[in-house]
Amino acid sequence: MTRKTRNVLIATALAAAALAGSPTVAPAVAAPPSTFDRIHDTLLRHGQGAPLMIAAHRGQWRDAPENSLAAIRHAIADGAEIVEIDVRRTRDGHLVLMHDETVDRTTDGTGRVADLTLAQIKSLRLKQGLGGSQAPLTEHTVPTFEEAVRTVQGRALVNLDKGWAVREEMYEVLRRTGTVDHALFKGSPTVAEAAAFMARDPEILYMHIVDDGNADAVGTFPGRQPVAYEVVFDDPADPQVQPATLAKIRDTSRVWINTMWKGLAMEYTDEASLRDERLGWRPVVKTYGASMIQTDNVEALDYWRDGGNLDHYGRQPGNRSIRIEAEDFAPGGDGVGYHDLDPNRCTVARLDEGVDICDLEGAIAVNWIRAGEWLKYRVSVPVTGVYDVSARVSSPYSPAGTVTLDWGEDTSAPIRIVTTTHHEAFEVQHLQRRHLTKGTHELVVRMNDNEFQNFNLDHLQLDRVG
C-alpha cells in the first residue's frame, strides 16, 4: 500500500465516522509516521531550511563489501537516509549491484556483468571493502536489485547510479515490490526524456545531474520538477554553482553534492572535512546550499550534522586522547627526526625535508613508506595511565607493512598493518597497549627491514583506558 492510498483510506474512514454521527464509534486516528515516511517527507522539503540528508556511497563499505546487502544495512544503522547503489544488467536480463562493468575488482571472478548470467554472478564471493587484487574474500555475494530494495524497504531511500539505461527494468521491480517511492532515479538525459519518465508515475523520484555542460537545464523542466539536482563542479566560476542557479534549484528541489574525492565539489572532500569543517562540509552546505551530501564517511558526517565538533571526532572526551599527526615528526632532519630512503614523490608540508607528505583526497599523510625507514615523535602524556596506541592508515596491499614501536627503553614485537583495500580508504588500527607515565616520551615508528612496506600514515593516537 502506498502512502497516498493509506492516507486516502484514513481520510475516508474519518469522513464515514463523522457522517454516521455515532457517539459509540471512536474516529479513526492516523498512525504516527514511520521512519520511511519521515525520510520521504524530508526529501520533499527544499529551500534554505531543508534539513541535511546523508547518502552513503556504495553503502557502508568500511564495514562490509561495497554494494552488498550488509553494506546497505550498515549505512542505515550509521545514519544514512539514502544508500547509493550501482545497478547493471546481466546477460540473461537480471539486475544486480555492481559498480564496474566487470566483476574483477570486487569479486573472485572475472568478466563483464553483461556477459555473465545471474547464476554465474551469484556463485561469486565479494571482496572486503572496496575490493582490489589483494583484498580478502568474504562470504557475501552479489545482490540482485530486488534484494537491495527489499532490504531498504520501510527504512531508507536508494539512489540508483549507473542505472539510467535500465530505468524501465528497475521501475518494474520497484512497482512489483511496492517500492517506487523508495528509489531516487538519476541521470543527465535531455529534460524532455527525464520529464517523460517522471510522467509515467507520480511516485517516481528523479534527480538530474548538472555540470558545466548542462547547467542551463536548471528550471526548464515542465510540470513536475526533479526532487533534487546533483551538482558537480570543480571551479567556483562554474555556471551550475552561481548563486542565481543554486537559488533556482532550491525553489523547487534539493541540492545534492558529492564529497568523496576532489573534482566533484572542488577541494571540498570528506577527508578535508575531517581536518577542518571549513575545508569541506561547512562551505558545501553554507556557501553552495547542499541539503544532501553523498559521502564515504557516513558516521563522521552524521556526527557533524548533529552538531559535533570534528576536532573531537574519534577521540575520547577530556584529556583521554593524544593525537599526533604523521607529518609532525621530530625536527633535526634525516637521521635525527626521521630516516627516508627514496626521493620525494610528493611534498605538501615541511618542504625542506625528505619525507613524502602527500595530500590523499584531503588527508595529509606520510606516504611511500618503505622498509628500513623510521619516524620519531615526541609524545606529551598529560596523565599517567594505560593507553591504547593506534594508527590511522590506508593501503590496498595485504600485508600492507610491519612496524615496531621503539619507546627507547623497550621495543614492541612486530605489528602487522592490515589492508584497508584502497590508498584513500583510511581506517584506525590498534597497535599496542602500553603504560605511560606523565611527561614527554620519544616514540620511533620503525618500518621493519626485509618486509614489504607500502602503506600511508595519517596520524597516531593514544587513548587512555586506565
N, C-alpha and C positions, 0 to 999 in steps of 0.2 A: 504494500500500500504506500503510495507516495504521500509526501507531506501535504500536498494540495488536497488529495482525496480525503485524508484523515481530518483536515480542518473543515472540509465541507460536511462530512458526517457529523462532526461535533456540533457545527452550527445548525444542521438540520434537526438534531436531537434537542437542542435548546429551544428551537422555534416550536417544535411539536409540543414540548412540555408547556411552553407558555400559552399556546392555543388551547390545550386541554384544560388548563386552569385548575388542575387537581392539586389540592394542598397536601396530599399524601405522597406525591411523587416528587422527589428532590430533583432539581435540574441537573443535567449532565455537567460535569466540571472537566475542563481540559487537563490532561496530564501535564506535569511540568516538562519543559523541552528536554529532549535527550541531548547527550553530548554532541551527536552529529547535527541535530537541529541547531544547536548554538553555533557550531562551526559554520554550517551553511548560511545561517543568518548573518554571521560576522562577515563572511565572504562578500555578501551583497551590500555591505556598508562601504562607502568610499568617501573621499573628501579629506579635509585636514585632520579630522578627529578619528579617522578609521584606525582601530587597534592593529598593531603589527601582528602578522601571521608568519609562521615559520614553515618552510618547506625543506624536507630532508633530501639531499641529493643522493639518489640511488638507494634510499633508505639509510639506516644507521649501519654503514659498512664497517665502522670501528668495532662493532660487537658481533657481526655476522657477515657472510659474503654479500657483496653488493647485489641488489635486485633479487634477494632471497626473501622468502616469507618471514623468516626470523628477522631480517633487517628491517622489514616493514613494521613488525611488531615492536622492535626496539626503538624505532624512530618515534612511534606514537607514545610509547612509555616515557621517552626522554623529552617530550614537549612539543613535537611537531604536529600541526593540524593538517599538513599536506605532506604526502610522500611522493617524491618524483620517481617514476619508473620508466624504463625504456622497453618499447614493445616492437617485436618483429614477427614476421610470418614464416612458418616452417614450409618445407617442400610440399607437405600434404595439407596445407591450408590452416594450420592451427596457430594461435597467437601465444607467444612465450615472452618472458622477460629476458632481454639481453641487450646490453649497450652497444657492443661492437657488431660488425657484420659477421664476424666469425666467433666461434666458441673458444678459440685458442687461449686467450688471456685469462678467462675466468673459470675454465673447467679443465678436466683431464682429457678432453677430446680435441679434435681439430676439424676444421671445415666451416663453410659458410652456413649460417642458420637457414638460408633459403634453399640449401642443397640437402638438408638433413630432415628426416621425419621426426614427428613428435616422439615416437618410441625411441629413436636413436638419441635424441636430446635428453629425454627423461632417464636414460641409462647413465648419463654423465654425473660426475660429482663436482660441486662448486669448490673453488679455492677460497682460502681465507681472505677477508678484507677486499682489497682492490685487485686481487689475483696477481698474475705475473708468473714467469717461468719458475721461480723458486718459492712461491707461496705454498704453504701446506694445504693438502686436501682436507675437506670437511665431509661430513655425512649429509650435507644439504644438497638438494637437487634443484634444477632449473624449474621455476614455477610456470604454470600457464597463466595467461592474463585473467582467466576466470578465477583461478585460485587466489590471485592477488586481490581482485576486487571483493571476493568473499571475505578475505582477511581484513580489509578495511571497513567492510560494511557496518554502518552504525557507529563507526569510531573516528573516521578521518576521510579526507579527500585524497584522490590520487591525481598527480599531474602527469599527463601522458606525453612523454618525449619520444622522439623517433617514430611517432605513430600516425602522422597526418595521412600518409599514403594508405594506411589500413583503417582509417577512421570509420568506414562503413561496417567493417567486421567488428571493430571494438564497440561501436554503438549497438550492434545486435546482441553482443554478450551482455552489455550493460542493461539493455531493455529486458532481456530474458531473466536477468538476475535482480531486476528492480533496483538498479544502482546507477541509473543515468545521472541522477543529481549528485553522485559521489565523484564524478570524473571531470577533470579540467582538461579539455582538449586544447591543443596549442599548435601553432604553425605560423608561417608567413606567406600564405597564398594571397591571391587577389582578394580585395574586400568583397567583391561580388561572390566569389567561391565560398568564402567564410560565412557570409551572410546567408547564402542559400542553405548551407549546412545547419546553421543555427535555427533557421526557419522550420526545419523538419520537426522539431520537438521543443516546446518551451522550457523543458528541464535541461536541455543541453547547455553546458557551461563552456565558454570558449575564451581563450587568451591569445591575443595577437602579438607576435614578436616584431619589434621595430628596432631598426638600427639606422646607420647613416643613409642607406639606400631607399628606405620606405617610410621615413618619418612623416611624410605628408599623408599617410593613411590615417593618422590620428584624427578623429572627429568626422570621418567620412562614411561611417557605417550607417546604412539606412535602417530605420526601425530599431530593433533590439540591439543594444550595444554589447561588446565584449565585457566580461566581468573584470578583466584585467588586461594590461599591456605589459609584456616582458620587454623591458628597456635595456638594450645592450649598447654600451658606449665606452670609448677609450680616450675621449677628449672633452673638456668642459664646453668647447665650442660646437660640439655635435648638435645637429638640429633637434634630435629627439629628446635632449635634456635642457632645452631652453625653457625658461620659466613659463612662457605662454603655452608651450606644448604640454609641459607637465601639468599645468593648471587645467588644460582642456581634457587631459586624461582623467584627472581627479573629479571632474564634473560628472562623469558617468561611470568610471571604472576605478579599479585599483592599480597601483604602480608596483610591479614585480621587478626586483633587481637581484642579480646573482653575484655572490661574493666569494665563490670558490677559488678563483685564480685571477691573475691580472689580465686586463683587457676586457673583462666582462663589465666591470664598473671602474675603469681606470686602475688605480693602485689600491682601491678600497677592498681589501681582501679579509677573509676570516682571520688569517694569521696576523695581518697588520692590526686588526681589531684587538686581538689578544695582547698585543704590545701596548696599545693605547686606543681607546674607543674613538678618539679624534682622527685616527688614521684609517678608519673603516666604517663600522656600522653607524656611528653617530652622523657623519655627513651624508651617508646614504639615505638615512631617514630624514634628517633635519634640512639638508640642502636639496636633495633630489626627491624627497617626498615618498620614499618607498614605504608601502604598507604591507608588502610581502617580500621576504628575503629568502632566497634559496642558499643553503649553507652546507658545508661539510662538518660544521661544529655545532650540532644541534643543542647539546647541553649548555655550552657556553653562551650561545645566543639566547636561549631561554632564560638563563641566569641574568644576562644583561637586560633583557626585556622586562624582567621582574624588578628592575632597579638595582641589580647587583653591580658593585664596583669591580671592574675587570682586573684592577691591581690586586684584588684579593682572590680572584678565581683560582681554584685549585690549591689554595693554601688553607692551613688551619688558622683559626682566629687568634688574635693577640700576637704574642711573640713566639708561637709554637712552630713557625716555619721560617726557614732561612733559604732564600733563593739566590743562586749565583748564576748570572748569565754566562754562557760559554765563552763569549768574547772578552770577559773580564778576568782573564788570566793575569798572573803577576807580572809586573814590569821587569825590565832588565835585558830583554832581548833573547835571542836564540841561545840555548844552553843555560839560561838563568830562569826565565819565566815560562819558557816552552822549548820544545825541540820539534822542528818541522823539516821533513826530508825532501819534499818536492817543491818546484817553483809554484808561485801563487797562481791558482786558477781563477780566483775572484777575490776582491777585497772591497768591502763596503764599510769597514771600520778599522782603526789602528793601521792606517795606510803605510806607515814606515816600518812595519814588522812583517814577518814572513808567514803568518798563519792565514790559511784560507778561510776568510769570514765572508759568507755569501748570504744573499737575500733569496730565500726559497718561498716565493709567493707571499712575501711579507714577513716571514720568520727570519730573524737574523741569527745565523747558526755557524758553528765551525764545521766545515765540510772537507771533503777529500782527505779524510783521516786514513793514515797508513801505519803499517806495523813499524814499531820502534819509535814512534812519535810520543810525545807527552805534553801535558799542560799542567801548570802549577797554579793552585788557587789558595788564597788566604781566606779562611772561614772564621768569621766572628760569631762566637757562640754566646748568646746572652744569658743562658740559664743552664746549669749542669743538668744532664739527664741522658736518657736513651733516645737516640734519633734513628729514624729510617732514612737512609740515603737513597735517592732515586735520581734518574736522569731522564730528560725528555729527548727522545732520539727518533730517527727515522732511517729506514733502509729497505730497499727491495730484495736484499740478499739474505740467504739463510745458509750458515750463520752469518750475521752481519759483522761480527767482530768479537774480540775477547779483551777485557781490560782488567787491570788490577788497581786497587786504590791504596796508595802509599801515603800513610799518615806520619812518616818519619820514624816513629818508634816501632811500627809494625806495618805489614803489607797484607792485604786481603788475598785470599785464594783467587784464581782466575774466575772472572764473571762473564758469562756469555751475554752479548747483546742480541736480542731476538728480532727477526724480521718484522717490519710493520707493513710490508707489501708495496711500499712506494717511497720514493725520496721525499715527497711532500707530506707523507702521512705520519705526522709526529704523534708519539704516544709516550706516556710516562712508564718507565720500567724500574722496578725495585732492584737495587744493587747490594745493599748491605744494611744490617742493623748494628749500631755502634754506640757505646757510652762515650760521651764527650763532656769535658769539664768547661766551665765558664772561661772565656778568654779567646785568644786568636790561635788558630791551628793552621798548619800548612797541609794541603792535600795535593798530591800529584796523581793525576789520572794517566796511567801508562797503557798505551796500546801494545799488547804483547807481541814480541818478536815471533817470527815463524808461524804467525796466524793470519788468516785472511781478515783484512780490516777494510770496510767500506760502509761507514755509517755517518750520520750527521748528528751533531750535538747542539741542542738548543739551550738547555740550562740544566744545572744540578739543583737539587732541592733536599733539604734536611728537615724532616718533620718530627717534632718531639713526641714521643709516645710514652714516656715515663721518666 
